[in-house]
Amino acid sequence: MSAMNKSDDKPDAQAVKSRQRVIGARLQAVYDDVVRQGVPDDFEQMLAALDELEEQPGTPPGSGSRRNEG
């Protein structure tokens, strides 16, 4: 019960902030790792093929769009 204030059994504000910083740092590290990995080549090729399909004449605008550009 080291992070608890003995008088009212509520978490110590300093301990809570410390845990939040640790969690935030770990989440940032995971996010940075995912961003560094980039997009796989086959996925990029699939997205490019979808873009080409959307650019073909007769394709209604916005049909099958993978992005929300609003």
C-alpha positions as CSV (number, residue, x, y, z in Angstrom):
1,M,0.0,0.0,0.0
2,S,2.9,2.3,-0.7
3,A,1.0,4.4,-3.3
4,M,-1.9,4.9,-1.0
5,N,-2.4,7.7,1.5
6,K,-3.0,6.0,4.8
7,S,-5.6,8.6,6.0
8,D,-8.2,8.1,3.3
9,D,-7.0,5.1,1.2
10,K,-6.9,7.2,-2.0
11,P,-4.0,6.9,-4.4
12,D,-1.2,9.4,-3.8
13,A,-1.3,12.0,-6.6
14,Q,2.4,11.8,-7.1
15,A,2.3,8.0,-7.5
16,V,-0.6,8.3,-10.0
17,K,1.3,10.9,-12.1
18,S,4.4,8.7,-12.0
19,R,2.5,5.7,-13.3
20,Q,0.9,7.8,-16.0
21,R,4.3,9.0,-17.1
22,V,5.6,5.4,-17.3
23,I,2.5,4.2,-19.2
24,G,2.8,7.2,-21.6
25,A,6.4,6.5,-22.3
26,R,5.7,2.9,-23.1
27,L,2.8,3.7,-25.3
28,Q,5.0,6.3,-27.2
29,A,7.7,3.7,-27.7
30,V,5.2,1.2,-29.1
31,Y,3.7,3.8,-31.4
32,D,7.2,4.9,-32.6
33,D,8.1,1.3,-33.4
34,V,4.9,0.8,-35.4
35,V,5.5,4.1,-37.4
36,R,9.1,3.0,-38.1
37,Q,7.9,-0.2,-39.6
38,G,6.2,1.5,-42.5
39,V,3.6,0.1,-44.9
40,P,4.3,-3.3,-46.4
41,D,5.0,-3.3,-50.1
42,D,2.1,-5.6,-51.0
43,F,-0.3,-3.4,-49.0
44,E,1.0,-0.3,-50.9
45,Q,0.5,-2.0,-54.2
46,M,-3.1,-3.0,-53.2
47,L,-3.9,0.6,-52.3
48,A,-2.4,1.9,-55.6
49,A,-4.5,-0.6,-57.5
50,L,-7.6,0.7,-55.7
51,D,-6.7,4.3,-56.6
52,E,-6.4,3.3,-60.2
53,L,-9.8,1.6,-60.1
54,E,-11.4,4.8,-58.7
55,E,-9.8,6.9,-61.5
56,Q,-11.3,4.8,-64.2
57,P,-14.1,6.5,-66.2
58,G,-17.6,5.3,-65.2
59,T,-16.7,4.8,-61.6
60,P,-19.0,6.9,-59.4
61,P,-17.1,9.4,-57.2
62,G,-16.5,8.1,-53.7
63,S,-17.5,4.5,-54.4
64,G,-15.1,2.3,-52.6
65,S,-13.1,5.2,-51.3
66,R,-10.7,4.1,-48.6
67,R,-10.2,7.6,-47.2
68,N,-12.4,10.0,-45.4
69,E,-11.3,13.2,-47.0
70,G,-13.9,15.5,-45.4
